[in-house]
Amino acid sequence: MCEATAYLLNKDGEEELLLADVDVIEPEGEGKVRLVSIYGEQKVLDGRIKSMSLVNHRVVLTQN
Protein backbone atom coordinates (compact mmCIF):
# COMPACT_ATOMS: atom_id res chain seq x y z
CA MET A 1 0.00 0.00 0.00
CA CYS A 2 1.25 3.47 -0.84
CA GLU A 3 -0.88 5.71 1.32
CA ALA A 4 0.66 8.40 3.48
CA THR A 5 -0.03 9.69 6.95
CA ALA A 6 -0.57 13.45 7.23
CA TYR A 7 0.57 15.40 10.27
CA LEU A 8 -0.10 18.99 11.27
CA LEU A 9 2.77 20.96 12.78
CA ASN A 10 1.35 22.79 15.81
CA LYS A 11 2.55 26.13 17.20
CA ASP A 12 4.91 24.29 19.59
CA GLY A 13 6.64 22.62 16.63
CA GLU A 14 5.17 19.19 17.41
CA GLU A 15 3.54 16.96 14.80
CA GLU A 16 -0.06 15.96 15.44
CA LEU A 17 -1.85 13.28 13.44
CA LEU A 18 -4.18 14.93 10.93
CA LEU A 19 -5.32 12.06 8.70
CA ALA A 20 -4.16 8.48 8.12
CA ASP A 21 -4.23 6.48 4.87
CA VAL A 22 -4.13 9.60 2.68
CA ASP A 23 -4.51 8.87 -1.01
CA VAL A 24 -5.11 12.35 -2.50
CA ILE A 25 -3.54 15.71 -1.66
CA GLU A 26 -4.53 18.66 -3.81
CA PRO A 27 -4.82 22.44 -3.65
CA GLU A 28 -8.30 23.65 -2.79
CA GLY A 29 -8.71 27.34 -3.53
CA GLU A 30 -6.49 30.10 -2.25
CA GLY A 31 -4.09 28.77 0.40
CA LYS A 32 -6.02 25.58 1.18
CA VAL A 33 -5.09 21.92 0.91
CA ARG A 34 -7.60 19.06 0.58
CA LEU A 35 -6.71 15.58 1.82
CA VAL A 36 -8.73 12.47 1.04
CA SER A 37 -8.17 9.08 2.65
CA ILE A 38 -8.71 5.72 0.97
CA TYR A 39 -11.91 5.46 3.03
CA GLY A 40 -13.34 8.69 1.58
CA GLU A 41 -12.73 10.82 4.66
CA GLN A 42 -11.86 14.38 3.60
CA LYS A 43 -10.24 17.29 5.38
CA VAL A 44 -9.63 20.78 4.04
CA LEU A 45 -6.90 22.72 5.78
CA ASP A 46 -6.07 26.41 5.52
CA GLY A 47 -2.36 25.75 5.17
CA ARG A 48 0.47 24.38 3.06
CA ILE A 49 2.76 21.40 2.75
CA LYS A 50 5.92 21.80 4.82
CA SER A 51 7.56 18.51 3.87
CA MET A 52 6.88 15.16 2.24
CA SER A 53 8.73 11.87 2.47
CA LEU A 54 7.27 9.44 -0.02
CA VAL A 55 9.60 6.63 1.07
CA ASN A 56 8.39 7.03 4.67
CA HIS A 57 4.76 7.75 3.65
CA ARG A 58 4.70 11.02 5.65
CA VAL A 59 3.34 14.46 4.84
CA VAL A 60 3.75 17.38 7.25
CA LEU A 61 1.52 20.43 6.87
CA THR A 62 1.47 23.84 8.53
CA GLN A 63 -1.48 26.16 9.01
CA ASN A 64 -1.55 29.64 7.48
N, CA and C atoms as an extended XYZ file, in Angstrom:
192
Properties=species:S:1:pos:R:3:atomname:S:1:resname:S:1:resid:I:1 pbc="F F F"
N         0.846       -1.177        0.000 N   MET     1
C         0.000        0.000        0.000 CA  MET     1
C         0.893        1.244        0.000 C   MET     1
N         0.432        2.268       -0.660 N   CYS     2
C         1.250        3.469       -0.841 CA  CYS     2
C         0.628        4.708       -0.225 C   CYS     2
N        -0.260        4.558        0.700 N   GLU     3
C        -0.884        5.710        1.324 CA  GLU     3
C         0.112        6.385        2.263 C   GLU     3
N        -0.181        7.635        2.563 N   ALA     4
C         0.657        8.402        3.477 CA  ALA     4
C        -0.134        8.749        4.731 C   ALA     4
N         0.584        9.169        5.742 N   THR     5
C        -0.027        9.692        6.954 CA  THR     5
C         0.287       11.180        6.987 C   THR     5
N        -0.740       12.002        7.203 N   ALA     6
C        -0.568       13.455        7.234 CA  ALA     6
C        -0.550       13.940        8.678 C   ALA     6
N         0.416       14.807        8.945 N   TYR     7
C         0.574       15.395       10.270 CA  TYR     7
C         0.478       16.905       10.151 C   TYR     7
N        -0.021       17.544       11.207 N   LEU     8
C        -0.096       18.994       11.269 CA  LEU     8
C         0.928       19.473       12.286 C   LEU     8
N         1.778       20.393       11.884 N   LEU     9
C         2.775       20.963       12.776 CA  LEU     9
C         2.090       22.023       13.621 C   LEU     9
N         2.041       21.824       14.942 N   ASN    10
C         1.349       22.788       15.808 CA  ASN    10
C         2.282       23.952       16.153 C   ASN    10
N         1.767       24.926       16.895 N   LYS    11
C         2.550       26.129       17.195 CA  LYS    11
C         3.747       25.851       18.103 C   LYS    11
N         3.763       24.675       18.763 N   ASP    12
C         4.908       24.289       19.587 CA  ASP    12
C         5.955       23.518       18.787 C   ASP    12
N         5.696       23.339       17.478 N   GLY    13
C         6.636       22.623       16.629 CA  GLY    13
C         6.490       21.115       16.691 C   GLY    13
N         5.409       20.634       17.296 N   GLU    14
C         5.173       19.192       17.407 CA  GLU    14
C         4.209       18.740       16.318 C   GLU    14
N         4.410       17.529       15.833 N   GLU    15
C         3.544       16.962       14.801 CA  GLU    15
C         2.361       16.246       15.437 C   GLU    15
N         1.167       16.598       14.977 N   GLU    16
C        -0.062       15.962       15.445 CA  GLU    16
C        -0.703       15.243       14.262 C   GLU    16
N        -1.197       14.040       14.500 N   LEU    17
C        -1.852       13.281       13.441 CA  LEU    17
C        -3.044       14.059       12.896 C   LEU    17
N        -3.080       14.228       11.582 N   LEU    18
C        -4.183       14.925       10.933 CA  LEU    18
C        -5.098       13.933       10.235 C   LEU    18
N        -4.521       13.031        9.431 N   LEU    19
C        -5.321       12.059        8.700 CA  LEU    19
C        -4.428       10.892        8.283 C   LEU    19
N        -4.896        9.684        8.510 N   ALA    20
C        -4.161        8.476        8.124 CA  ALA    20
C        -4.659        7.966        6.781 C   ALA    20
N        -3.866        7.140        6.140 N   ASP    21
C        -4.226        6.480        4.873 CA  ASP    21
C        -4.621        7.476        3.793 C   ASP    21
N        -3.845        8.559        3.665 N   VAL    22
C        -4.126        9.602        2.684 CA  VAL    22
C        -3.760        9.111        1.289 C   VAL    22
N        -4.700        9.277        0.383 N   ASP    23
C        -4.509        8.874       -1.008 CA  ASP    23
C        -4.368       10.082       -1.925 C   ASP    23
N        -5.098       11.170       -1.640 N   VAL    24
C        -5.108       12.352       -2.504 CA  VAL    24
C        -4.772       13.582       -1.675 C   VAL    24
N        -3.846       14.395       -2.222 N   ILE    25
C        -3.544       15.710       -1.658 CA  ILE    25
C        -3.591       16.675       -2.833 C   ILE    25
N        -4.443       17.712       -2.715 N   GLU    26
C        -4.535       18.659       -3.805 CA  GLU    26
C        -4.878       20.047       -3.296 C   GLU    26
N        -4.469       21.077       -4.058 N   PRO    27
C        -4.819       22.439       -3.654 CA  PRO    27
C        -6.322       22.640       -3.763 C   PRO    27
N        -6.856       23.409       -2.847 N   GLU    28
C        -8.302       23.653       -2.794 CA  GLU    28
C        -8.501       25.148       -2.579 C   GLU    28
N        -8.522       25.901       -3.656 N   GLY    29
C        -8.714       27.340       -3.526 CA  GLY    29
C        -7.445       28.031       -3.051 C   GLY    29
N        -7.604       29.259       -2.665 N   GLU    30
C        -6.489       30.105       -2.253 CA  GLU    30
C        -5.941       29.701       -0.886 C   GLU    30
N        -4.753       29.092       -0.855 N   GLY    31
C        -4.092       28.768        0.401 CA  GLY    31
C        -4.679       27.598        1.169 C   GLY    31
N        -5.427       26.742        0.505 N   LYS    32
C        -6.023       25.582        1.183 CA  LYS    32
C        -5.519       24.294        0.547 C   LYS    32
N        -5.504       23.247        1.353 N   VAL    33
C        -5.095       21.920        0.907 CA  VAL    33
C        -6.191       20.937        1.279 C   VAL    33
N        -6.578       20.090        0.322 N   ARG    34
C        -7.597       19.061        0.583 CA  ARG    34
C        -6.913       17.707        0.621 C   ARG    34
N        -7.224       16.936        1.666 N   LEU    35
C        -6.706       15.585        1.822 CA  LEU    35
C        -7.874       14.612        1.799 C   LEU    35
N        -7.691       13.491        1.120 N   VAL    36
C        -8.728       12.468        1.043 CA  VAL    36
C        -8.088       11.125        1.361 C   VAL    36
N        -8.686       10.398        2.294 N   SER    37
C        -8.169        9.079        2.654 CA  SER    37
C        -8.754        8.012        1.724 C   SER    37
N        -8.205        6.821        1.789 N   ILE    38
C        -8.709        5.717        0.966 CA  ILE    38
C       -10.119        5.311        1.382 C   ILE    38
N       -10.566        5.777        2.544 N   TYR    39
C       -11.909        5.462        3.029 CA  TYR    39
C       -12.908        6.567        2.695 C   TYR    39
N       -12.459        7.603        1.971 N   GLY    40
C       -13.341        8.686        1.579 CA  GLY    40
C       -13.417        9.835        2.565 C   GLY    40
N       -12.737        9.724        3.693 N   GLU    41
C       -12.727       10.824        4.661 CA  GLU    41
C       -11.940       11.989        4.061 C   GLU    41
N       -12.492       13.204        4.179 N   GLN    42
C       -11.857       14.380        3.604 CA  GLN    42
C       -11.631       15.443        4.668 C   GLN    42
N       -10.518       16.144        4.521 N   LYS    43
C       -10.236       17.294        5.377 CA  LYS    43
C        -9.687       18.392        4.497 C   LYS    43
N       -10.152       19.615        4.733 N   VAL    44
C        -9.630       20.782        4.040 CA  VAL    44
C        -8.959       21.652        5.091 C   VAL    44
N        -7.715       21.991        4.824 N   LEU    45
C        -6.896       22.724        5.783 CA  LEU    45
C        -6.468       24.050        5.172 C   LEU    45
N        -6.587       25.113        5.939 N   ASP    46
C        -6.065       26.405        5.518 CA  ASP    46
C        -4.577       26.385        5.852 C   ASP    46
N        -3.784       25.904        4.902 N   GLY    47
C        -2.359       25.748        5.169 CA  GLY    47
C        -1.593       25.347        3.932 C   GLY    47
N        -0.397       24.785        4.161 N   ARG    48
C         0.470       24.384        3.062 CA  ARG    48
C         1.303       23.178        3.471 C   ARG    48
N         1.894       22.546        2.493 N   ILE    49
C         2.763       21.402        2.755 CA  ILE    49
C         4.122       21.922        3.189 C   ILE    49
N         4.594       21.433        4.325 N   LYS    50
C         5.924       21.802        4.825 CA  LYS    50
C         6.958       20.826        4.298 C   LYS    50
N         6.633       19.522        4.367 N   SER    51
C         7.563       18.508        3.874 CA  SER    51
C         6.808       17.238        3.518 C   SER    51
N         7.440       16.457        2.632 N   MET    52
C         6.883       15.164        2.236 CA  MET    52
C         8.029       14.165        2.155 C   MET    52
N         7.790       12.967        2.642 N   SER    53
C         8.728       11.867        2.474 CA  SER    53
C         7.925       10.704        1.908 C   SER    53
N         8.045       10.494        0.617 N   LEU    54
C         7.269        9.435       -0.018 CA  LEU    54
C         7.760        8.057        0.378 C   LEU    54
N         9.053        7.918        0.626 N   VAL    55
C         9.598        6.634        1.068 CA  VAL    55
C         9.039        6.263        2.440 C   VAL    55
N         8.900        7.275        3.312 N   ASN    56
C         8.387        7.035        4.670 CA  ASN    56
C         6.883        7.236        4.785 C   ASN    56
N         6.221        7.580        3.678 N   HIS    57
C         4.758        7.751        3.647 CA  HIS    57
C         4.288        8.816        4.642 C   HIS    57
N         5.017        9.945        4.699 N   ARG    58
C         4.704       11.017        5.647 CA  ARG    58
C         4.553       12.348        4.924 C   ARG    58
N         3.543       13.114        5.331 N   VAL    59
C         3.338       14.460        4.838 CA  VAL    59
C         3.145       15.341        6.070 C   VAL    59
N         3.884       16.445        6.135 N   VAL    60
C         3.746       17.376        7.252 CA  VAL    60
C         3.224       18.686        6.686 C   VAL    60
N         2.143       19.189        7.306 N   LEU    61
C         1.521       20.432        6.870 CA  LEU    61
C         1.590       21.471        7.977 C   LEU    61
N         1.535       22.737        7.571 N   THR    62
C         1.469       23.842        8.532 CA  THR    62
C         0.232       24.672        8.215 C   THR    62
N        -0.318       25.308        9.232 N   GLN    63
C        -1.484       26.165        9.014 CA  GLN    63
C        -1.023       27.565        8.672 C   GLN    63
N        -1.842       28.236        7.837 N   ASN    64
C        -1.546       29.641        7.476 CA  ASN    64
C        -1.909       30.547        8.609 C   ASN    64
